[in-house]
Amino acid sequence: MPHVISWQDLDSNEGGFIRRRDALLPVGDRIVLGRERTLPVEQVEFCFGNAAGVDWWKELKILDANGRVIGLLSAEGRPVEPSRIQLPLSELSGAKLVLSKAMVFGVHTEVDEIQDLPIEGGVSYRFTWIEQ
């Protein structure tokens, strides 16, 4: 069962359209969330990648209000360009994010769940796993 964390654990309330915050998650991982307003207001983009030295499998899963997977991004090995997905803002009401990673013996495990998504249209959310 993943830890339930708040969006506020990742995102800050600083002014401007670009925000970054380094978050230490319950299992000791660090993720940086960047936000940039770059899209039409009816679209939302999620980007997911890993930093140098973070080479075990990681995943960001986007679930709709009914628990159906509507987006899946993963990273493993050397850092490359982040994976991206654009979704209609209308599909994200009541959505949640699930962060997963490879644990002992490489078992893929859901580790964190974020349920209180204040998703804004027109924004690209970039998740970068910087420490495992």
C-alpha positions in Angstrom: 0.0 0.0 0.0 1.6 3.3 -1.0 2.1 6.2 1.4 -0.5 8.9 0.8 1.2 12.3 0.5 -0.1 15.7 -0.2 0.5 17.7 -3.4 1.9 20.3 -1.0 4.7 17.9 -0.2 5.9 18.3 -3.8 4.7 21.8 -4.8 5.3 25.1 -3.3 3.2 28.2 -3.3 5.8 30.6 -4.5 4.7 33.2 -7.1 5.1 33.0 -10.8 4.4 30.3 -13.4 7.6 28.3 -12.9 8.1 26.7 -9.5 10.5 24.0 -8.4 10.8 22.3 -5.1 13.0 19.4 -3.9 10.8 17.0 -1.9 12.0 14.3 0.4 9.4 11.6 0.3 8.5 9.1 3.1 10.7 6.3 1.7 13.7 8.6 1.5 13.5 9.4 -2.3 13.9 12.9 -3.6 11.8 14.3 -6.4 11.9 17.7 -8.0 8.7 19.1 -9.4 8.9 21.8 -12.0 5.9 23.7 -13.4 5.7 25.8 -16.5 2.7 27.3 -18.3 3.3 26.3 -21.9 0.1 24.7 -23.2 -3.4 25.6 -24.3 -5.6 26.0 -21.2 -7.6 22.8 -21.9 -4.4 20.6 -21.8 -2.1 19.4 -19.1 1.3 17.8 -19.6 3.1 15.4 -17.3 6.8 14.8 -17.8 8.8 12.2 -15.9 12.5 11.4 -15.8 15.5 10.6 -13.6 18.7 12.4 -12.8 22.3 11.1 -13.1 22.9 8.3 -10.6 19.2 7.3 -10.4 19.1 4.3 -12.6 16.7 1.8 -11.0 13.2 1.7 -12.6 10.8 4.5 -11.6 7.2 5.2 -12.7 4.5 7.9 -12.6 1.0 6.6 -13.1 -2.0 8.9 -13.6 -5.4 7.5 -12.5 -8.8 9.1 -13.2 -11.5 9.5 -10.5 -12.6 5.9 -11.2 -9.1 4.4 -10.7 -8.6 3.8 -14.4 -5.0 4.3 -15.7 -5.1 7.3 -18.1 -1.3 7.9 -18.2 1.8 5.9 -17.5 5.4 7.2 -17.7 8.5 5.4 -16.6 12.3 5.8 -16.5 15.2 3.4 -16.0 18.9 3.5 -16.6 20.9 6.5 -17.7 19.0 9.8 -17.8 17.5 10.7 -21.2 14.8 13.1 -22.3 11.9 12.8 -19.9 8.8 10.8 -21.0 5.8 13.1 -21.7 2.1 12.8 -21.9 -0.6 15.4 -22.6 -4.1 14.9 -21.2 -7.3 16.9 -21.5 -7.9 18.9 -18.3 -11.4 17.5 -18.2 -10.1 14.0 -17.6 -8.2 15.1 -14.4 -11.0 16.0 -12.1 -10.7 13.6 -9.1 -7.5 12.1 -10.5 -4.5 10.9 -8.5 -0.9 10.2 -9.1 1.0 7.1 -8.0 4.8 7.0 -7.8 6.4 3.6 -8.0 10.0 2.3 -8.0 12.0 -0.9 -8.0 12.7 -2.1 -4.5 14.7 -5.0 -3.2 15.2 -7.7 -5.8 13.9 -5.3 -8.4 10.2 -5.7 -7.4 8.1 -2.9 -8.8 6.3 -1.3 -5.9 3.9 1.6 -5.5 5.5 3.9 -2.9 3.6 7.2 -2.9 0.1 8.3 -3.9 -1.0 11.9 -4.3 -4.8 12.5 -4.2 -5.3 16.2 -3.8 -4.2 17.4 -7.3 -4.8 21.1 -7.9 -4.1 20.6 -11.5 -4.2 23.7 -13.7 -4.9 23.8 -17.4 -2.1 24.9 -19.7 0.7 23.7 -17.3 3.4 21.2 -17.9 4.4 19.4 -14.6 7.9 17.9 -14.7 8.8 15.3 -12.2 12.5 14.5 -11.9 13.6 11.7 -9.5 16.9 13.0 -8.2 17.7 10.5 -5.4 16.7 6.9 -4.8 
